[in-house]
Amino acid sequence: MPIINTLEIYEDLKSQFKEEEARTLTKALEKSLEEYQKKQESFLATKDDIVKLREEVKDDITKEVKGDIAKLREEVKGDIAKLREEVKGDIAKLRGETKDDINKLWVGTNADINKLRNELANAKAEIIKWLFIFLIGQGVSIIGILKFIK
């Protein structure tokens, strides 16, 4: 179906040219217009073409995004595994350091306890010594008072 009405063009040309020339010009123009229309149709996208292209692009993007997500997921898993190993190592190191610190604390505490025991034993001996000195003094005083009274 031509873009313009060639019958009207034929009528206009017929008045200025011979009938055969007008017919030939009109057919040439019609053929040219049909070819132009076919070329335009091949360039213009239809709804189906757009839908098809949209689906293709969507599929391509979906595949690409899925691939990127899978790759990212693997990278994250690797990073988590590395981090987990680092944390385990740090925990083991801290555990060892804590045990060493506790052992040092026990050794220090035991030394302090033994020192206190020795000091208490010395204090006890000192108290007993002064007790005997006091008792002897009391005994001498009582004996002196008794001798004085008799």
WOFEN-V86871 format. One record per helix or strand of 2 or more residues. SS is the DSSP state (h for helix, s for strand). FROM is the first residue (numbers start at 1). TO is the last residue. If there is no record, write none. Layout:
# WOFEN-V86871
<<SS & FROM & TO> <SS & FROM & TO>>
This chain:
# WOFEN-V86871
<<h & 6 & 16> <h & 19 & 43> <h & 47 & 149>>
